[in-house]
Amino acid sequence: MTTILHLGLGSFHRAHQALYIHQLRQQGDMRWSIAGGNLRPDMLDTMAALQAQGGAYTLETVTPQGERSYTRIESIQKVIPYQPDLKPLITVGAEADTRIISFTVTEAGYYLDAKNQLDWTTFADLRADLEAVKAGQAGHTIYGGLVSILRARMQAGAGPVTLMNCDNLRHNGERSRSGLLQFIDALGDAELKTWVEANTCSPNAMVDRITPRPTPDVAERVRAATGWDDRAALMGESFIQWVIEDNFIAGRPEWERVGVEMVVSVDAYEEAKIRLLNATHSCIAWAGTLVGYQYIHEGTHDTAIRRMAYDYVTDDTIPVLDTPEKPSPLDLRKYRDVVLDRFGNPAIQDTNQRVAMDGYSKIPGFIAPTIRERLARGESIASVAMLPALFLAYLQRWHKGEIAYTYQDQAMDPAAAHAICESADPVAAFGADPVLWGPLASRPQLVDALRVAHARVQHFVENHLG
């Protein structure tokens, strides 16, 4: 049997990639299975439950009309327990039968700046990981973890392996590969770099399925529907999509048999997903939080919030993604409408807390490209500017301790964010932040648009809260 080693056994992987392998196995193709574990001591209760259940778990899916269905997924044949030296993960990664190493570590877990360089200055944990690997210890960032695994694989003569990024990161294969090679350069390990360049590849991919954090009522519904007391049950929307660049160095599953789109380039799909779905999702989460909503569907059904999201896509984003010179292969207006229907699904119970996180990665990754392209064409950024203006208002609430949940942002320097909010001119300070804006920072057109948008956001909040 051939193995995919997956790093990051979170909800998204188990509702997405693991399902596709399960479907192939259900068709009788038993050639591939998943071994999975985590680089950090995350989700220990879920990992223990998966171990106790032999890797099996139930996925509940729900349509926008509220129809629920249940699938017991058994593609994870080996659950690898966490230990600090990562020895069990490294052992599996160094086996010749492991042909793909895939990973989901969230967008912020790649530590890349606006120029796709590793940001050693901002991220102490990245620097610490480099020093740990230099000292012969296992690495716990994606780069340190991969180095630990790939070194062992090289030394074992286990052969080539595909490194498959499954995160919401533009050009995710190329960029994570660049980060990995930069990390290896910083280690000074020329032998490993030569081996990685010759024996690995990193296909780009676009992944999509809304998968909220599981709540206790998911397990209750699973028990009622299936009779199984599943301590690793989870829920996702019925919609699912995976588009992968067909670039694998050591073989791959026949994913096209179960609906995966294997393509020459994922660029157009990726841009549509990141800008029309991910950015819109963040817009709704930030706006919804500001007016006291808990769930994404509540904000989606709010006329003012839906209009912000709709206008952002229609006015500013579709015009730069679908041009006479480079028409999109997708019907972007239809895609926009499907996205809003999905976000409006009340059965998903997706929280603003989950979606609002990591704004310091999402603005440069999801939103700034549209602003940059509109300005380059001499066009208005009035609609897209509403999204970062919402995030600034959200940050100001966070600064005052008035967010009703814990905000998580791996790329944010809390001291710098507090300084923005304490500035005499928070809009100008926000527009000058190089982490958020890169080369756009302090551009007069950006700051002016943010100022107008910030005033509109304040008016929106006042109207809602009276």
Legacy VTK file of the C-alpha trace (Angstrom):
# vtk DataFile Version 3.0
C-alpha trace
ASCII
DATASET POLYDATA
POINTS 466 float
0.000 0.000 0.000
1.233 3.506 -0.874
1.105 6.210 1.779
0.265 9.891 1.892
1.791 11.343 5.058
-0.354 14.292 6.120
0.904 16.928 8.554
-1.976 18.624 10.363
-4.922 16.327 11.100
-7.351 19.190 11.611
-10.979 19.426 10.597
-10.305 20.711 7.096
-8.056 17.835 6.076
-10.501 15.289 7.468
-13.463 16.886 5.642
-11.586 17.369 2.376
-8.472 15.439 1.311
-9.223 12.415 3.491
-12.710 12.178 1.988
-11.382 11.965 -1.569
-9.055 9.083 -0.660
-11.940 7.414 1.181
-14.098 7.679 -1.943
-11.396 6.029 -4.059
-11.131 3.198 -1.534
-14.923 2.826 -1.623
-14.620 2.335 -5.375
-12.213 -0.531 -4.752
-8.946 1.356 -5.321
-7.105 0.442 -2.121
-3.659 1.442 -3.359
-3.434 4.633 -1.294
-4.037 5.401 2.367
-3.230 8.252 4.737
-0.943 8.325 7.747
-1.354 11.555 9.670
-0.031 13.469 12.638
0.782 16.946 13.889
4.032 18.896 14.102
2.902 20.532 17.344
0.913 19.283 20.349
-2.400 20.450 18.882
-5.862 18.879 19.189
-4.689 16.249 21.656
-8.234 15.113 22.522
-9.176 14.689 18.852
-5.930 12.863 18.124
-6.549 10.514 21.050
-10.091 9.876 19.801
-8.851 9.134 16.286
-6.264 6.704 17.672
-8.885 4.952 19.765
-11.148 4.673 16.707
-8.422 3.323 14.439
-8.392 6.528 12.390
-12.094 6.260 11.508
-14.549 9.110 12.082
-17.878 10.444 10.835
-18.294 13.442 8.563
-21.660 15.173 8.646
-22.409 17.322 5.593
-25.251 19.790 5.262
-26.741 21.516 2.210
-27.922 25.160 2.129
-31.442 23.674 2.359
-30.551 21.936 5.632
-30.324 18.342 4.346
-27.807 16.334 6.384
-25.913 13.182 5.458
-23.300 11.063 7.225
-20.176 9.307 5.958
-17.857 7.140 8.012
-14.379 7.867 6.654
-11.682 5.220 6.939
-8.881 6.517 4.715
-6.624 7.488 7.647
-5.104 4.097 8.284
-2.441 5.297 10.708
-2.770 8.032 13.342
0.700 9.093 14.463
0.825 10.217 18.117
2.626 13.466 18.836
5.955 13.390 20.566
8.427 16.296 20.781
11.197 14.621 18.753
8.689 13.816 15.958
10.311 10.413 15.612
7.117 8.545 14.582
6.342 11.170 11.896
9.928 11.148 10.641
9.919 7.341 10.466
6.830 7.263 8.250
8.135 10.133 6.109
11.373 8.228 5.473
9.649 5.047 4.269
9.892 4.253 0.540
6.134 3.579 0.394
5.427 7.201 1.369
5.114 8.971 -1.983
3.303 12.190 -0.996
3.777 14.416 2.057
0.809 16.779 2.307
0.152 19.497 4.858
-2.378 22.006 6.229
-0.880 24.506 8.675
-3.004 27.658 7.914
-1.953 30.609 5.762
0.035 32.263 8.559
2.201 29.170 9.058
4.463 29.941 6.089
6.132 33.100 7.499
6.458 34.746 4.075
6.581 38.496 3.556
5.184 40.439 0.591
8.229 39.482 -1.487
7.891 35.777 -0.632
10.928 35.887 1.612
10.967 34.204 4.999
10.342 36.910 7.593
13.004 36.064 10.150
12.672 39.467 11.833
8.991 39.239 12.755
8.727 35.569 13.741
10.648 34.454 16.804
9.291 30.914 16.518
10.782 30.600 13.016
14.187 31.723 14.291
13.920 29.334 17.226
13.001 26.486 14.910
16.068 27.130 12.755
18.297 27.036 15.820
16.652 23.809 17.024
17.229 22.100 13.679
20.842 23.356 13.621
21.268 21.742 17.044
20.057 18.405 15.719
16.547 18.600 17.144
13.283 18.119 15.269
11.681 21.212 13.735
8.084 22.151 14.539
7.324 24.775 11.892
6.332 23.365 8.503
9.857 24.035 7.241
11.693 22.582 10.218
9.372 19.586 10.234
9.867 18.933 6.523
13.650 19.304 6.879
13.651 16.731 9.678
11.615 14.307 7.550
13.433 14.918 4.263
16.888 14.556 5.819
15.867 11.153 7.146
14.410 10.241 3.760
17.590 11.265 1.962
19.731 9.268 4.390
17.470 6.226 4.007
17.638 6.362 0.205
13.837 6.214 0.157
13.452 7.958 -3.190
11.477 10.926 -4.500
8.406 12.354 -2.785
5.818 15.013 -3.687
5.297 17.870 -1.221
1.617 18.827 -1.504
0.374 22.046 0.082
-3.353 21.984 0.940
-3.626 25.471 2.470
-5.385 28.632 1.257
-2.199 30.226 0.007
-1.834 31.748 -3.438
0.616 29.647 -5.510
0.778 27.428 -2.456
3.130 24.813 -3.871
5.621 27.290 -5.301
5.625 29.547 -2.257
5.950 26.842 0.373
8.744 25.267 -1.702
10.536 28.621 -1.846
10.194 28.982 1.923
11.543 25.470 2.448
14.585 26.090 0.244
15.251 29.412 2.017
15.100 27.587 5.361
17.573 24.979 4.079
19.863 27.776 2.834
19.767 29.332 6.305
20.767 25.946 7.731
23.701 25.819 5.343
22.884 22.234 4.321
23.928 22.197 0.648
23.631 18.413 0.377
20.014 18.428 1.518
19.159 21.318 -0.809
20.572 19.463 -3.805
18.611 16.357 -2.844
15.348 18.272 -2.313
15.668 20.055 -5.649
16.218 16.744 -7.463
13.845 14.475 -5.523
10.768 16.534 -4.671
8.136 18.564 -6.483
5.493 20.927 -5.122
2.260 21.143 -7.134
0.015 24.159 -6.670
-3.534 23.406 -5.577
-6.817 25.133 -4.748
-8.932 23.661 -1.943
-12.448 24.596 -0.903
-14.941 23.392 1.670
-16.304 25.334 4.629
-15.489 23.288 7.710
-16.340 24.927 11.038
-14.828 23.836 14.314
-16.887 20.847 15.500
-19.267 21.552 18.380
-20.687 18.940 20.789
-24.027 18.839 18.965
-22.291 17.364 15.888
-21.402 14.232 17.858
-24.953 14.121 19.229
-26.454 14.179 15.726
-23.963 11.547 14.559
-24.949 9.286 17.475
-28.645 9.743 16.694
-28.179 9.101 12.970
-25.611 6.280 13.055
-25.597 4.874 16.591
-21.849 5.454 16.782
-20.407 7.359 19.732
-17.827 9.205 17.646
-15.465 11.454 19.605
-13.815 12.730 16.397
-16.966 13.592 14.451
-17.002 16.782 12.413
-19.244 18.721 10.068
-18.832 20.555 6.769
-20.921 22.042 4.002
-22.016 19.826 1.111
-19.996 21.865 -1.422
-16.471 20.584 -2.055
-13.788 21.416 -4.620
-10.143 20.515 -5.198
-8.119 21.665 -8.203
-4.545 20.335 -8.433
-1.688 21.035 -10.813
-0.847 17.612 -12.253
2.812 17.622 -11.190
3.747 14.585 -9.082
7.224 13.092 -8.929
6.418 9.702 -7.402
2.907 8.832 -8.545
-0.489 9.922 -7.254
-3.999 8.598 -6.625
-6.453 8.686 -9.531
-8.234 11.636 -7.950
-10.000 12.555 -11.189
-12.189 9.473 -10.644
-13.751 11.145 -7.582
-14.222 14.679 -8.888
-10.840 16.327 -8.351
-9.884 18.627 -11.230
-6.341 17.787 -12.387
-5.120 20.745 -14.460
-2.050 22.278 -16.079
-2.452 25.522 -14.094
-4.589 26.372 -11.074
-4.008 30.133 -11.287
-7.491 31.242 -12.383
-9.249 28.920 -9.918
-6.932 30.043 -7.138
-7.505 33.746 -7.728
-11.275 33.281 -7.851
-11.246 31.281 -4.611
-8.937 33.590 -2.691
-10.506 36.870 -3.772
-14.180 35.976 -4.248
-14.498 33.485 -1.413
-11.756 33.934 1.191
-11.734 37.740 1.165
-15.546 37.862 1.206
-15.578 35.423 4.121
-13.279 37.707 6.118
-15.391 40.750 5.217
-18.498 39.113 6.634
-16.695 37.880 9.770
-15.182 41.268 10.627
-18.404 43.162 9.897
-20.545 40.623 11.743
-18.331 40.783 14.820
-18.563 44.585 14.876
-22.360 44.478 15.135
-22.597 41.561 17.553
-23.284 38.544 15.353
-21.777 35.207 16.324
-22.170 33.327 13.047
-21.240 33.897 9.402
-24.750 33.171 8.138
-26.159 35.994 10.303
-23.899 38.539 8.626
-24.578 37.090 5.186
-28.309 37.661 5.677
-27.723 41.219 6.919
-28.525 43.491 3.962
-25.756 46.018 4.639
-23.036 43.384 5.178
-24.097 41.359 2.149
-24.000 44.547 0.059
-20.415 45.287 1.183
-19.333 41.799 0.165
-21.283 41.897 -3.105
-19.941 45.333 -4.069
-16.351 44.363 -3.247
-16.566 41.428 -5.674
-18.664 43.113 -8.367
-17.170 46.598 -8.478
-13.472 45.981 -7.929
-12.534 42.301 -8.077
-14.293 40.750 -11.066
-13.058 43.579 -13.356
-9.397 42.710 -12.647
-9.868 38.932 -12.816
-11.915 38.806 -16.033
-10.507 41.091 -18.716
-10.619 41.091 -22.527
-6.882 40.382 -22.531
-7.198 37.509 -20.051
-10.755 36.184 -19.681
-11.442 33.950 -16.692
-12.356 30.309 -17.402
-14.940 30.618 -14.612
-18.280 32.438 -14.603
-17.260 34.792 -11.797
-20.709 36.309 -11.256
-22.208 32.869 -10.812
-19.317 31.921 -8.522
-19.974 35.070 -6.430
-23.639 34.135 -6.011
-22.856 30.512 -5.112
-20.361 31.721 -2.498
-22.924 34.000 -0.845
-25.504 31.183 -0.852
-22.971 28.918 0.845
-22.112 31.544 3.465
-25.816 32.013 4.169
-26.292 28.350 5.144
-27.556 28.560 8.761
-26.940 24.863 9.400
-23.165 25.291 9.086
-23.031 27.446 12.255
-19.626 28.732 11.149
-18.385 31.268 13.678
-17.047 34.740 13.044
-14.279 33.850 15.491
-12.927 31.113 13.211
-13.109 33.142 10.015
-11.893 36.472 11.443
-8.522 35.103 12.558
-5.176 35.875 10.877
-6.103 39.243 9.378
-2.429 40.158 9.133
-1.993 37.335 6.627
-5.345 37.736 4.905
-5.050 41.429 4.007
-1.749 41.023 2.109
-2.794 37.645 0.698
-6.472 38.055 -0.140
-7.204 41.779 -0.418
-4.114 43.850 -1.264
-3.694 42.291 -4.759
-7.038 43.721 -5.893
-6.109 47.138 -4.508
-2.721 47.014 -6.215
-4.201 46.016 -9.586
-7.007 48.604 -9.448
-4.545 51.390 -8.620
-2.214 50.278 -11.430
-5.134 50.712 -13.818
-5.997 54.139 -12.382
-9.337 52.825 -11.084
-11.338 53.343 -7.900
-10.698 51.166 -4.846
-13.758 52.411 -2.937
-15.441 49.006 -2.622
-12.376 46.886 -1.871
-11.140 49.453 0.702
-14.139 48.586 2.857
-12.562 45.240 3.769
-9.354 46.526 5.378
-11.402 49.366 6.910
-13.569 46.734 8.593
-10.434 45.024 9.870
-9.090 48.323 11.258
-12.374 48.882 13.124
-12.139 45.288 14.347
-8.533 45.879 15.516
-9.651 48.997 17.381
-12.251 46.895 19.214
-9.621 44.259 19.964
-7.290 46.995 21.275
-9.981 48.058 23.750
-10.629 44.463 24.829
-14.121 44.583 23.329
-14.009 41.516 21.048
-16.252 38.847 22.559
-13.795 36.045 21.784
-10.048 35.463 21.651
-8.580 36.818 18.427
-5.782 34.673 16.976
-3.289 36.069 14.462
0.013 34.309 13.942
1.414 37.074 11.708
0.426 39.996 13.953
2.856 41.777 16.253
0.453 42.726 19.083
2.610 45.677 20.156
2.582 47.103 16.620
-1.179 46.576 16.326
-1.806 48.332 19.644
0.455 51.196 18.486
-1.663 51.657 15.355
-4.800 51.920 17.474
-3.147 54.369 19.893
-1.837 56.590 17.083
-3.148 60.130 16.688
-4.186 59.067 13.171
-4.993 55.335 13.249
-6.024 55.238 9.587
-2.674 56.631 8.422
-0.770 54.335 10.800
-2.753 51.338 9.572
-2.149 52.292 5.929
1.577 52.619 6.627
2.020 49.128 8.119
4.533 47.254 5.909
3.387 43.825 7.135
-0.117 44.514 5.855
0.700 46.502 2.728
4.256 45.891 1.555
5.044 48.306 -1.311
1.559 49.849 -1.058
2.248 51.164 2.457
1.523 54.895 2.857
0.433 55.324 -0.784
-1.785 58.445 -0.718
-4.487 56.743 -2.832
-4.604 53.842 -0.355
-4.729 56.020 2.752
-7.356 58.336 1.244
-9.572 55.383 0.298
-9.119 53.818 3.738
-10.118 57.100 5.367
-13.387 57.276 3.414
-14.070 53.574 3.984
-13.315 53.816 7.706
-15.889 56.597 8.039
-18.419 54.418 6.178
-17.691 51.531 8.553
-18.251 53.765 11.582
-21.582 54.874 10.088
-22.541 51.229 9.418
-21.788 50.228 13.008
-23.651 53.208 14.467
-26.710 52.427 12.369
-26.715 48.822 13.600
-26.013 49.489 17.231
-28.067 52.663 17.496
LINES 1 467
466 0 1 2 3 4 5 6 7 8 9 10 11 12 13 14 15 16 17 18 19 20 21 22 23 24 25 26 27 28 29 30 31 32 33 34 35 36 37 38 39 40 41 42 43 44 45 46 47 48 49 50 51 52 53 54 55 56 57 58 59 60 61 62 63 64 65 66 67 68 69 70 71 72 73 74 75 76 77 78 79 80 81 82 83 84 85 86 87 88 89 90 91 92 93 94 95 96 97 98 99 100 101 102 103 104 105 106 107 108 109 110 111 112 113 114 115 116 117 118 119 120 121 122 123 124 125 126 127 128 129 130 131 132 133 134 135 136 137 138 139 140 141 142 143 144 145 146 147 148 149 150 151 152 153 154 155 156 157 158 159 160 161 162 163 164 165 166 167 168 169 170 171 172 173 174 175 176 177 178 179 180 181 182 183 184 185 186 187 188 189 190 191 192 193 194 195 196 197 198 199 200 201 202 203 204 205 206 207 208 209 210 211 212 213 214 215 216 217 218 219 220 221 222 223 224 225 226 227 228 229 230 231 232 233 234 235 236 237 238 239 240 241 242 243 244 245 246 247 248 249 250 251 252 253 254 255 256 257 258 259 260 261 262 263 264 265 266 267 268 269 270 271 272 273 274 275 276 277 278 279 280 281 282 283 284 285 286 287 288 289 290 291 292 293 294 295 296 297 298 299 300 301 302 303 304 305 306 307 308 309 310 311 312 313 314 315 316 317 318 319 320 321 322 323 324 325 326 327 328 329 330 331 332 333 334 335 336 337 338 339 340 341 342 343 344 345 346 347 348 349 350 351 352 353 354 355 356 357 358 359 360 361 362 363 364 365 366 367 368 369 370 371 372 373 374 375 376 377 378 379 380 381 382 383 384 385 386 387 388 389 390 391 392 393 394 395 396 397 398 399 400 401 402 403 404 405 406 407 408 409 410 411 412 413 414 415 416 417 418 419 420 421 422 423 424 425 426 427 428 429 430 431 432 433 434 435 436 437 438 439 440 441 442 443 444 445 446 447 448 449 450 451 452 453 454 455 456 457 458 459 460 461 462 463 464 465
